[in-house]
């Protein structure tokens, strides 16, 4: 379980953990991702969507996401959002990943960059089946 001070920042000396129990790694900085736009799929009190799953986007997933009301591929310059493209890593809302799993459209996941709090919603074994380093 993540221990933040309520705004996504960790007290001095405490590092966020990933779903494997290790230190949370950066998901992506090009495009800059994460609720806090720092490259990490970490969460805090302001992050209602819980952007904790580091995915590798595919055209198929991006089309699926658009079809269920979450258009990640259209750039929105007014929000400094370049749009996500095939091959990009991105911090996805954990409930959106679970929905995609249930619909047979789950994208690959970087386990080392997926925050441990995602395990409150998704099963570790499901995440492992979609791990980028899975055989």
C-alpha positions in Angstrom: 0.0 0.0 0.0 1.3 3.4 -0.9 2.0 5.8 1.9 1.7 9.5 0.7 1.1 12.7 2.5 -2.2 13.0 0.6 -1.0 14.9 -2.4 1.1 12.3 -4.1 4.4 13.1 -2.4 6.1 10.6 -0.2 7.6 11.5 3.2 11.4 11.8 3.2 13.1 8.4 2.9 10.0 6.5 1.7 10.0 5.4 -1.9 6.9 4.3 -3.8 6.7 0.5 -4.5 5.7 -1.3 -7.7 3.4 -4.4 -7.9 6.4 -6.7 -7.5 7.4 -5.0 -4.2 10.5 -3.2 -5.6 11.1 0.5 -6.0 8.6 2.1 -8.5 10.4 2.8 -11.8 9.6 5.6 -14.3 7.0 4.7 -16.9 7.8 7.3 -19.5 8.9 10.9 -20.0 8.4 11.1 -23.7 5.5 11.7 -23.8 5.5 12.8 -20.2 3.0 10.7 -18.3 1.6 10.2 -14.8 -1.1 12.0 -13.0 1.6 14.4 -11.7 3.3 14.5 -15.1 6.6 13.3 -13.6 6.9 10.1 -15.6 5.7 7.9 -12.7 2.4 5.9 -12.4 1.9 6.9 -8.8 -1.2 8.3 -7.2 -2.5 10.6 -4.4 -5.6 12.2 -3.1 -6.1 14.4 -6.1 -5.9 11.5 -8.6 -9.5 10.3 -8.7 -8.8 8.0 -11.7 -5.8 6.3 -10.0 -3.4 6.5 -13.0 -1.3 3.6 -11.7 -0.8 1.0 -14.5 2.1 1.6 -16.9 1.0 0.3 -20.3 2.5 0.0 -23.7 -0.1 1.4 -26.1 -1.0 -0.3 -29.4 -3.2 1.1 -32.1 -5.8 -1.6 -31.3 -5.9 -0.6 -27.6 -6.1 3.1 -28.5 -9.0 2.5 -30.7 -10.7 0.4 -28.0 -10.1 3.1 -25.4 -11.6 5.7 -27.7 -14.6 3.5 -28.3 -15.3 3.3 -24.5 -15.0 7.1 -24.1 -11.3 7.6 -23.2 -9.6 9.1 -26.3 -5.9 8.9 -25.5 -4.7 9.4 -29.1 -6.0 12.8 -30.1 -3.6 15.6 -29.2 -5.0 18.3 -27.0 -2.5 21.2 -27.1 -4.6 23.3 -24.7 -3.7 20.7 -22.0 -0.1 20.2 -23.3 -1.2 16.7 -24.3 0.5 15.3 -27.4 -1.7 12.3 -27.7 -0.5 8.7 -27.2 0.8 6.7 -30.1 1.4 3.0 -30.8 4.5 2.0 -28.8 4.2 4.8 -26.3 4.2 4.0 -22.6 1.4 5.6 -20.6 0.0 5.7 -17.1 -3.5 4.3 -17.4 -6.3 4.4 -14.9 -6.4 1.1 -13.1 -10.1 0.7 -13.6 -9.7 1.3 -17.3 -7.1 -1.5 -17.5 -9.4 -3.8 -15.6 -12.3 -2.9 -18.0 -10.0 -3.6 -21.0 -9.0 -7.0 -19.5 -12.6 -7.9 -19.1 -13.3 -6.9 -22.7 -10.3 -8.9 -24.0 -8.4 -5.7 -24.9 -5.9 -5.3 -22.1 -2.6 -3.8 -23.2 0.9 -4.9 -22.1 2.1 -3.7 -18.7 5.4 -2.7 -17.3 5.3 -4.3 -13.9 8.2 -2.4 -12.5 6.6 0.9 -13.4 3.1 0.0 -12.1 2.2 1.3 -8.6 1.5 -1.3 -6.0 -1.8 0.4 -5.2 -3.2 -1.0 -8.5 -3.4 -4.3 -6.7 -6.5 -3.0 -4.8 -8.4 -3.3 -8.1 -6.5 -5.8 -10.4 -5.0 -9.2 -9.7 -1.2 -9.5 -9.8 -1.6 -12.7 -11.9 -3.6 -10.9 -14.5 -0.9 -8.1 -14.6 1.8 -10.8 -15.0 0.0 -12.4 -17.9 0.3 -9.1 -19.7 3.8 -8.1 -18.6 6.0 -6.7 -21.3 8.7 -9.1 -20.4 6.4 -12.1 -20.3 7.2 -14.9 -22.7 
